[in-house]
Amino acid sequence: MVDRAFVFRIYPNREEEVLSAKTFGCCRFVWNRMLTDKKIW
């Protein structure tokens, strides 16, 4: 069996950096909210 890996590096522009930060921030908020709701019940 041969182990292979591909490594990709991206260089987003400023607009893409902002969009990524907003997207991941929203995902983190939703994840934490759902986790809190699950722990309460």
N, C-alpha and C positions, 0 to 999 in steps of 0.2 A: 504494500500500500504506500502510495506517495502522498506526503503532506505538502500541500501548496497553499500559498496565501497571496492575495492581491492587496496591495496597499494603494489607496487613492488619497490624494491630498487636494482639497478644494480651496480656492481663494475667492471668497465671496466679496462682492462690492459692498459699499456702506448700506445700501437699501436692503440687500439680502441679509446682512448681519442683523439689521433692525427687525426684519420680518422673522428671522429665526429666533431671536431673543423673545419676541412677543409670543410666538407659537409655543416654544418650550416653556415659557412662563405660564401660559394658559394651561398647558398639559400638566405641569407640576401642580398648579392650583386645583385642577379637577381631580387628579390622583389623590392628593392629600385630603380633599374634601370627601371623596368616596371612602378613603381609608378611615377617616374619622367617623363617618356614618356607620361603617361596618363595625367598628369597635364599640360604638354606643349600643347597638342592638345586640 
